[in-house]
Amino acid sequence: MPAIKKVILVEEGVFISANFSTFTKREALCDKQFWHMLIMVTLSISYGFFTKVAFKSYGMLKLNDDQLLTTVSLFGFITAASSRFIWPFVQSYIGFKKVYGIILVVTIFVAVTMPFISHNKHLYGLWIMLSWCAEGGQFAIYPPLCGQVYGRKLGNKVNALIFTGYAAAALLGVLLGNTVAPLFGWSTVFWILACWSSISLFMLTKFEPTRNFTIEYATQEVVYITSKEKDF
């Protein structure tokens, strides 16, 4: 890995020379941490994608109240959007593993209990909002993790590759709804999705984020540069 000369901001107008060891995109694809993250999020976010597609069909089957489901959809999307700001804020204080662990526990709980509460319109609405809150959080907590593991520039590219997991999860949700649900019932689908999130939770216990870039100080001398010369 080649060393690239850069500078680190110490205080306003004062920088220290440093060497950053880069980690290429190809090396990231061969890295076990990348595949660990990709599999975890693909399995765990499948439940959120599935409920977004199937919540109205399942709700009509159980409750037969279109107006209620429209309201649930509105508040659910507001919850999902808000969660993308809330979860990263919490992550900045307690870290990725604890935040993701909370999200997975919530996902498993709502998936397992969904068949038992779906006859209650109030609980069904709450469960959908919890489901989408957990799903929205997974979109938001992975970008900081990729930056932590691979550095800012390569982390953005690796996070873009993580989106292939989201696409695969959406496809898996559609397949479960179109094939498993008609044959074995909705409860079986929820149990499968709960099992997938449980696998992600187990994988999380084995996951220790490790930086794949290093910072080695080349000199301790302070250098002064203009704003046009900054390179972060």
TANORJO-V552177 format. One record per helix or strand. SS is the DSSP state (H for helix, E for strand). FROM is the first residue (numbers start at 1). TO is the last residue. Records with the same first field share a line. If there is no record, write none. Layout:
# TANORJO-V552177
SS->FROM-TO / FROM-TO
This chain:
# TANORJO-V552177
E->3-11 / 14-21 / 214-216 / 222-223
H->25-29 / 32-62 / 66-94 / 96-117 / 121-150 / 152-184 / 186-205 / 227-229
